[in-house]
Amino acid sequence: MSFTLAIVGRPNVGKSTLFNRLVGKRLALVDDQPGVTRDLREGEARLGDLRFTVIDTAGLEEATDESLQGRMRKLTERAVDMADICLFLIDARAGVTPTDEVFADILRKRARHVILAANKAEGSAADAGVYESYGLGLGEPVRLSAEHGEGMNELYSHLMPLADEFEKRAAAEAPETEVILNEEGEAEDPDAVRQPTPERPMQVAVVGRPNAGKSTLINCILGEDRLLTGPEAGITRDAISLQLDWDGLPVRIFDTAGMRKKSRVQDKVEKLSVSDGLRAVKFAEVVVVLLDAAIPFEQQDLRIADLAEREGRAVVVAVNKWDIEDQKQQKLRDLREAFERLLPQLRGAPLVTVSAKTGKGLDRLKAAVEKAYDVWNRRVTTAQLNRWLAGMVEAHPPPAPGGRRIKLRYMTQAKTRPPHFVVMCSHPDKLPDSYSRYLINGLREDFDMPGTPIRLHMRSQSDKNPYKSKKKSTPSRLRKHIHGKGNPPK
């Protein structure tokens, strides 16, 4: 019972609020000011027993094609064309506006099915706007309050018959597949055998400063203008996620808002956008830090890369706009030197040059993402680690504070994603950070783990013995009696 529902309407009628209610999460940014949403955001919605894909769109506005609003409107019209059902939302308290009338006419011509909904319809103050909406010629309106969850049952009653129709059509159009039986007589899925896919796609977040070309890069990977782009900085506001097959690699890719210095972020919506992007970094597995070739490795770029490393994500550094660079070889040498010097905590991480405009370098970027993901998931056996640890200690013994040598007894890998290692030792609190860095750098080099964050914990074996610090509780007179000395205790 799967279909696509696009929520459309002019700005500030509550589309994102309704989207969040249908998906059951606060995925879309919501604010009182109009025009917060700019891109198309998809989510898996549920309403009763209905399961469907819902699309949150930008507010429909009359504008020229070259303007930002014009490009936003084109994306919304694209969502109308691809959706099975359009939910046309109006503000019941504001009533029907001339803009509503213009776009009602567009929906009558372009949309397959249109459901009219009057949002903010709680209370008698909205009655006039609800009655007025009958004049749009789109049938009886559904009275909703996305903020308070009112009217969801009525919306369900409008969607249910359409959902049944889509289900019957899908069943009729489904191709007949030949059932193949294995040796045990059980049915096999031939597609699953020929095209095995992971249980879930790789999570990749693209982050960077404003106007670095993040949305353009993702559009180039997709092969279509799915995300809103343009010369203006800061167009993207939501962290938009898209699932795709990247030349055989199942990926869910997140386009995030550009991150400026904290002191420059004054607008409330921009603060929400940045926090949304930070959340995408925390949930990602691989983070692509996108730089502008003209101004690479600015202070904000370094902060973003360091954030991804501190969150424990696999990092790939991509330098965009490489097509307009003249001295490519010299520039590349300078970039690698700056990378090693400014980001020593990511030493060995992939550095690739791309052009989101022409598509050059995308094959190298995909290979770098796959390699970073593999290293991030790498596991080393305990036997290998302990042989390696003995060699490292022999080459450079740990210090001896107060004349007592710190002993590193054994080492094991506790977890992956990123690799976590534990070293059991004496006096872990006295081991200097420089020796931990020596071991981490050795792990990177000897076990081929370049660029990935490595976590190394020093632990004392005495922490496991809760009785070690306790004194013997046997009285001295009783001990003497046990050993045949002195008088027995009274």
Sequence and secondary structure as in RCSB ss.txt:
>XXXX:A:sequence
MSFTLAIVGRPNVGKSTLFNRLVGKRLALVDDQPGVTRDLREGEARLGDLRFTVIDTAGLEEATDESLQGRMRKL
TERAVDMADICLFLIDARAGVTPTDEVFADILRKRARHVILAANKAEGSAADAGVYESYGLGLGEPVRLSAEHGE
GMNELYSHLMPLADEFEKRAAAEAPETEVILNEEGEAEDPDAVRQPTPERPMQVAVVGRPNAGKSTLINCILGED
RLLTGPEAGITRDAISLQLDWDGLPVRIFDTAGMRKKSRVQDKVEKLSVSDGLRAVKFAEVVVVLLDAAIPFEQQ
DLRIADLAEREGRAVVVAVNKWDIEDQKQQKLRDLREAFERLLPQLRGAPLVTVSAKTGKGLDRLKAAVEKAYDV
WNRRVTTAQLNRWLAGMVEAHPPPAPGGRRIKLRYMTQAKTRPPHFVVMCSHPDKLPDSYSRYLINGLREDFDMP
GTPIRLHMRSQSDKNPYKSKKKSTPSRLRKHIHGKGNPPK
>XXXX:A:secstr
   EEEEE STTSSHHHHHHHHHTS  S   SSS    S EEEEEEETTEEEEEEE        TTSHHHHHHHH
HHHHHHH SEEEEEEETTT   HHHHHHHHHHHHH SSEEEEEES  SGGGHHHHHHHGGGSS S EE BTTTTB
THHHHHHHHHHHHHHHHHHHHHHS     EE TTS EE HHHHHS   SS EEEEEEESTTSSHHHHHHHHHTS 
 S   SSTT   S EEEEEEETTEEEEEEE      GGG  SHHHHHHHHHHHHHHHH SEEEEEEETTS S HH
HHHHHHHHHHTT EEEEEEE GGG SSHHHHHHHHHHHHHHH GGGTT  EEE  TTT TTHHHHHHHHHHHHHH
HT    HHHHHHHHHHHHHHS    GGG    EEEEEEEETTTTEEEEEES GGGS HHHHHHHHHHHHHHTT  
SS  EEEEEEGGGG TTTTS   S HHHHHHHTT S    
